[in-house]
Amino acid sequence: MSPLSAAGPSSRALLVYDGDCGFCTSSVRFAERRIRPRCEAVPWQFTDLDALGVSAARAVHEVVWIAPGGQVYGGVRAVARLLRSAGPGWRALGLLLQTPPAVWLGHGVYRLIAANRHRLPGGTPACAVRPNGSG
């Protein structure tokens, strides 16, 4: 369990992702190396989701950003928050991704990627998200 998961709201954001999914793990590692967001990235399998206010069904279904004040954002809104926490160029992209129509388009693209992550580079059969929300 992450120290942040038991401590409640933190001064640092938390990115919760599916650690069993190779595509998700590769994407987070890429973001850490290239985008350099100001957060701690942790697989949902190693957190106390209840303490974070996130259901297991949600954690399986989408990446989750938990802001320092405890606000929870999922999917494309979590990606936008991740981008906003990085440098100026990424921050601008994150702000854009939060405004219509970019957020609508982003949501559609996010859902398409999430539904097919087992087919993408780094993906494995364990990455598949089934329609009922389970991994």
N, C-alpha and C positions, 0 to 999 in steps of 0.2 A: 504494500500500500504506500502511495506517495505521501510524504509528510503534509503536502498541501491538502490532500483529500480529507484528512482527519482534522485539520486545523480550522476549517471554515474559510471565510473570505480572506484573501491574501493581498499583499501589495503587488503581486505579480500575476499576470493572466495565466490561464491554464488551457492548453489545447488537448482535448481528449479525442483519441482516434482508435480505430480497430487494430490492435496489435497482432491479431491473427491474420490480417490481410497483408500480403506482400506488397500489393499496389499502394495501400494506405501508408504502410511503413516506409516504402521507398519515397513516396510523395512528401512525407514529413521530413525525412532525412534531406531530401532535395531543398525543401524550404529552409531548414536549419542552415544548410551550407550556403545557399544562394540568396535567399530573401532575408534571412537573419531576423526573424520576428522576435520581439521582446516578450517571451512567454516560456513556460515549461511545457514541453510536449510529453504526454504520458498515455500509454495504452489504457483503454477503459477497463481492461481485464485486471489492471493493477491499481484501481482506484476504488474508493468507497463512493459509488455513484449516488447513493441515498444522501450522503453528507453534502454532496455537490448539488443536489436538487435535479438530478438527471436520471431518467428511467433507463433501464437496460435496453428496452426496445428502441429508444431514441439513440443511444450510443451505438447500437448495431446499425441503425439506419443512416446516420449522418455523423460527420465530424462536429464536435461541439467546442465552442470557445466560451470560457467562463472568465468574465472580466473581474478585475480586482474587487469590485463591490459586490460580486456574486451574481450579476446579470448573466443569463445564459443565452447564447446565440448558436443556431445550428445551420448546417449546410452552407449555402452560398453566403449567408450573413456571417458565419464563422470565418470563412475564407476572407471576406472583406475586412473583418476585424484583424485577422492575422496580417494582412497587407498593410492596414493602417498603422500597425504597431512597428513596422519596419522603417527604412529610410524614406526620404522625400519622394522619390519616383514611385516606389511601391505604395506609399501613403496616398498619393494622388489616385492611383489605380483602385485602391481600396475604397476611397471616397466615391469615385465614379461607380463602383460596383454596388454601392448602397442606394443609388438614385434610379428612379424609373427612367427609361425602360431597361437600363442595364441590369438592374436587379431581377427583372422578370426573365430576361434572356439568360442571365447567370443561373437562375433557379432551374430553368429547363436544361441547360448544359450540365449543371451539377447532377440533376436526377438521371440524365443519360449516362454520365460517367459512373455514377454510383450503381446503376443497374447493370453495367457492363464491366465493372472493375476486375472481375475474374478473367476477362478477355484481354485486358490491357497489359503493357509491359510490367513485369514484376508480379502480376496477378496469378493466383492459383485457384483451384476449385474452392478452397476455404474462403476466398474473397467474395463469393456469390452472396448477394442479399436476396433472400426470398421474399415474395410479395407480402407475407404475413408479418414482415419486419424482423424475423429472426435471421441470424447470419447464415 
